[in-house]
Amino acid sequence: MTGRSNDAVTPPSRDEYKLLIVRILIATDAWAPQTNGVVSTLKQTVSQLSGRGHVVQMLTPQGFTSIPCPGYGEIRLAMRVQPGVREQFEVFRPEAVHVATEGPIGLAVRAYCRARSLRFTTSYHTQFPQYLRKRLPVPLKWSYWLLRRFHRAGERCMVSTPSMQRELEGRGFRNLVRWRRGVDSLLFRPREKSFLDLPRPVAVYVGRLAVEKNLDAFLAMAWTGSKLVVGDGPERARLHARYPDACFVGFQHGESLARHIAAADVMVFPSLTDTFGLVNLEAMACGVPVAAFPVTGPVDVIEDGVTGALDWDLAAAARRALGVSPAACRELAEKYDWASCTREFESHLVPSGL
């Protein structure tokens, strides 16, 4: 009779354990053709994970019947997603599941996993309670109750900054871990300022033109020079009519986006509700300082007086930011590489148990 060996078995290291998770399913309601920080983050993460040997399956609104989100037509809400979710799990059989958003797809994947006792992780990208409150008289405590309920079902909820983690912990979230953001410092780099033929100094905003982005704070501020708006959204017509002296160029992508940012003199980030603000890193990688309010997101990225300025007087912050060193901005941004961020994401994944 052969007995079992009494030799101790050495458990796999943390890195070896993570490499055992090969097939990763990421569910998101935010995906192309949307243009925002969530989509950019997920695309970079998928690319990095694939380069590390994982097989990643994206479950997105593409391929589903969808309807435009009320008041925000470029965002599509997937319909009747349960059969598609079931098929993805049965065919792909993911070894790790990550739910990136709280929309119809995220809800369907969460429900599927809970019904089968499968483990999964989530991430908190967007301040939906504040966004919703800008449009409807819904009490914040109701929205946060729903979000706590959504995210507590996951093993871990990934957040981007220390200040965001503290804020959510103060609202009763308990399973939070950190997942930083990165920047492509090869694409976003210092370039010729002559790309923009506008009176100097040029203050630029980059992002969606929506009520929650607080664009009036930027466009109404006292400024001697030019204001450039890169982006689009439901507020564009109103903003263009109210601020005809500003230059609106719509969404830009890739090289064109990088050239517009690099040719500016200061990035102005007027949002009071963003969880991070990826464009701030992109600006700093271009050697462009950032002016913002001292709120969650910017306070974790911008070093006041070194890579930009934080002030409740946004115009004062923008003027002060003009005096900081472009080289210091670039140096800080280079520390935020997507490879490191993706390894952090990977370390938080859990085996699904499928």
DATAQUI-V42055 format. One record per residue. N is the residue number from 0. PHI is phi as a letter, one per 20 degrees, with the letter a starting at -180 (none if undefined). PSI is psi in whole degrees, -180 to 180 (999 if undefined). NEAR is the number of other C-alpha atoms within 10 Angstrom. Layout:
BEGIN
N_PHI_PSI_NEAR + N_PHI_PSI_NEAR
END
This chain:
BEGIN
0_none_136_3 + 1_e_123_4 + 2_e_166_5 + 3_f_146_6 + 4_f_143_7 + 5_e_1_6 + 6_f_138_6 + 7_f_141_6 + 8_e_125_7 + 9_f_120_6 + 10_f_154_8 + 11_f_150_11 + 12_f_171_9 + 13_g_-46_9 + 14_f_-42_11 + 15_f_-39_10 + 16_f_-43_12 + 17_f_-34_18 + 18_f_-17_16 + 19_f_-24_12 + 20_e_105_19 + 21_d_-47_18 + 22_e_115_18 + 23_d_126_25 + 24_d_125_24 + 25_d_120_24 + 26_d_128_27 + 27_b_139_24 + 28_e_-11_25 + 29_d_116_24 + 30_a_170_21 + 31_g_142_14 + 32_e_13_11 + 33_f_148_15 + 34_c_105_19 + 35_a_176_18 + 36_f_-33_20 + 37_f_-47_20 + 38_f_-45_17 + 39_f_-44_17 + 40_f_-46_19 + 41_f_-38_18 + 42_f_-44_15 + 43_f_-40_18 + 44_f_-43_22 + 45_f_-44_19 + 46_f_-45_15 + 47_f_-42_18 + 48_f_-42_20 + 49_f_-39_13 + 50_f_-21_11 + 51_e_9_15 + 52_n_2_12 + 53_e_154_19 + 54_d_117_16 + 55_d_129_20 + 56_d_121_16 + 57_e_130_17 + 58_d_105_22 + 59_c_176_20 + 60_f_-18_23 + 61_f_131_14 + 62_n_-11_10 + 63_d_153_16 + 64_f_135_12 + 65_b_160_15 + 66_c_153_14 + 67_f_141_12 + 68_f_130_12 + 69_g_125_10 + 70_n_-1_11 + 71_b_70_12 + 72_g_-28_12 + 73_f_-15_16 + 74_e_125_20 + 75_d_134_21 + 76_d_118_20 + 77_f_145_20 + 78_d_150_13 + 79_l_58_13 + 80_e_-16_21 + 81_g_-46_16 + 82_f_-39_9 + 83_f_-38_16 + 84_f_-47_17 + 85_g_-43_13 + 86_f_-42_11 + 87_f_-44_16 + 88_f_-42_17 + 89_f_-35_11 + 90_e_-48_8 + 91_e_-33_14 + 92_l_67_16 + 93_f_142_23 + 94_e_-14_21 + 95_b_144_23 + 96_c_131_30 + 97_c_129_29 + 98_d_111_26 + 99_e_-23_22 + 100_c_165_22 + 101_d_20_25 + 102_e_-164_15 + 103_g_-42_19 + 104_f_-45_28 + 105_g_-42_24 + 106_f_-41_18 + 107_f_-42_21 + 108_f_-41_27 + 109_g_-46_25 + 110_f_-41_16 + 111_f_-46_16 + 112_f_-43_19 + 113_f_-37_14 + 114_f_-23_9 + 115_d_14_10 + 116_l_39_12 + 117_e_142_18 + 118_e_148_22 + 119_b_166_26 + 120_d_164_25 + 121_c_173_29 + 122_b_151_22 + 123_d_104_23 + 124_d_-28_19 + 125_c_138_17 + 126_e_71_17 + 127_g_-37_18 + 128_g_-44_19 + 129_f_-39_19 + 130_f_-45_17 + 131_f_-39_15 + 132_f_-28_14 + 133_f_-22_12 + 134_d_-32_11 + 135_c_151_9 + 136_f_59_8 + 137_e_122_13 + 138_g_138_12 + 139_g_-37_14 + 140_f_-30_11 + 141_f_-47_10 + 142_f_-43_17 + 143_f_-31_19 + 144_f_-44_14 + 145_f_-42_12 + 146_f_-40_17 + 147_g_-44_16 + 148_f_-40_12 + 149_f_-51_18 + 150_e_-25_24 + 151_f_-16_17 + 152_f_-22_18 + 153_e_158_22 + 154_f_-40_16 + 155_b_147_22 + 156_d_119_26 + 157_e_131_25 + 158_c_158_23 + 159_e_-25_21 + 160_b_158_21 + 161_f_-40_16 + 162_f_-35_18 + 163_f_-38_23 + 164_f_-44_23 + 165_f_-41_13 + 166_f_-45_12 + 167_f_-37_16 + 168_f_-38_13 + 169_f_-19_10 + 170_d_13_13 + 171_n_4_12 + 172_f_138_19 + 173_c_-8_15 + 174_d_43_18 + 175_e_140_21 + 176_c_164_18 + 177_e_132_19 + 178_c_104_23 + 179_f_175_20 + 180_d_163_25 + 181_c_-175_23 + 182_b_145_26 + 183_e_95_16 + 184_f_-3_20 + 185_e_-41_10 + 186_f_-49_15 + 187_e_104_24 + 188_b_163_21 + 189_g_137_22 + 190_b_-179_16 + 191_f_132_11 + 192_f_-20_15 + 193_f_-8_11 + 194_g_-32_14 + 195_d_122_16 + 196_e_72_9 + 197_c_152_15 + 198_g_137_10 + 199_e_153_13 + 200_e_151_16 + 201_e_121_21 + 202_d_127_29 + 203_d_141_26 + 204_d_137_25 + 205_c_124_25 + 206_q_-170_22 + 207_f_147_23 + 208_d_86_22 + 209_c_159_18 + 210_g_-35_15 + 211_f_-11_21 + 212_e_-6_19 + 213_m_41_15 + 214_f_-28_22 + 215_g_-33_13 + 216_f_-34_16 + 217_f_-51_23 + 218_f_-23_23 + 219_e_-9_12 + 220_f_148_14 + 221_f_127_11 + 222_b_128_16 + 223_e_103_12 + 224_q_-140_11 + 225_c_151_18 + 226_d_123_27 + 227_d_131_23 + 228_d_116_26 + 229_d_110_21 + 230_q_-179_21 + 231_b_169_20 + 232_q_-177_17 + 233_f_-17_15 + 234_e_-2_16 + 235_g_-48_18 + 236_f_-44_11 + 237_f_-45_10 + 238_f_-41_17 + 239_f_-39_15 + 240_f_-37_10 + 241_e_-31_13 + 242_c_70_14 + 243_f_-17_10 + 244_f_-16_12 + 245_f_153_18 + 246_d_113_15 + 247_d_122_18 + 248_d_5_12 + 249_m_-175_15 + 250_f_141_16 + 251_c_153_18 + 252_c_156_12 + 253_l_-130_9 + 254_g_-41_11 + 255_f_-43_12 + 256_f_-47_17 + 257_f_-39_20 + 258_f_-40_23 + 259_f_-44_24 + 260_f_-48_35 + 261_f_-27_28 + 262_e_-8_24 + 263_e_168_29 + 264_d_-26_24 + 265_b_140_30 + 266_e_130_29 + 267_d_125_32 + 268_d_94_28 + 269_e_-3_22 + 270_f_143_21 + 271_d_0_18 + 272_c_1_19 + 273_f_148_23 + 274_e_-19_22 + 275_b_-70_25 + 276_n_72_22 + 277_g_-32_22 + 278_f_-24_20 + 279_f_-42_28 + 280_f_-40_29 + 281_f_-40_26 + 282_f_-47_32 + 283_f_-36_33 + 284_f_-26_32 + 285_e_2_28 + 286_m_21_30 + 287_d_121_33 + 288_f_163_35 + 289_c_136_35 + 290_d_133_31 + 291_b_169_30 + 292_f_152_20 + 293_e_74_18 + 294_c_173_19 + 295_g_134_22 + 296_o_-80_24 + 297_g_-37_30 + 298_f_-21_18 + 299_e_-14_16 + 300_d_-39_20 + 301_e_125_24 + 302_e_111_17 + 303_g_127_21 + 304_n_-6_16 + 305_d_-50_18 + 306_d_7_29 + 307_r_-155_32 + 308_b_140_28 + 309_d_128_25 + 310_a_146_16 + 311_f_-15_12 + 312_e_99_14 + 313_f_-38_22 + 314_f_-40_19 + 315_f_-40_17 + 316_f_-42_22 + 317_f_-42_27 + 318_f_-39_17 + 319_f_-35_20 + 320_f_-27_26 + 321_g_-22_22 + 322_e_-2_16 + 323_e_165_20 + 324_e_123_17 + 325_g_-36_21 + 326_f_-37_18 + 327_f_-38_18 + 328_f_-48_25 + 329_f_-41_24 + 330_f_-43_15 + 331_f_-44_18 + 332_f_-35_27 + 333_f_-15_17 + 334_f_-13_13 + 335_d_74_18 + 336_e_147_15 + 337_f_-28_20 + 338_f_-46_19 + 339_f_-41_16 + 340_f_-39_22 + 341_f_-36_23 + 342_f_-35_17 + 343_f_-46_17 + 344_g_-47_20 + 345_g_-38_21 + 346_f_-20_15 + 347_e_-11_18 + 348_f_153_22 + 349_c_148_19 + 350_f_135_19 + 351_f_-31_20 + 352_n_7_15 + 353_f_999_15
END
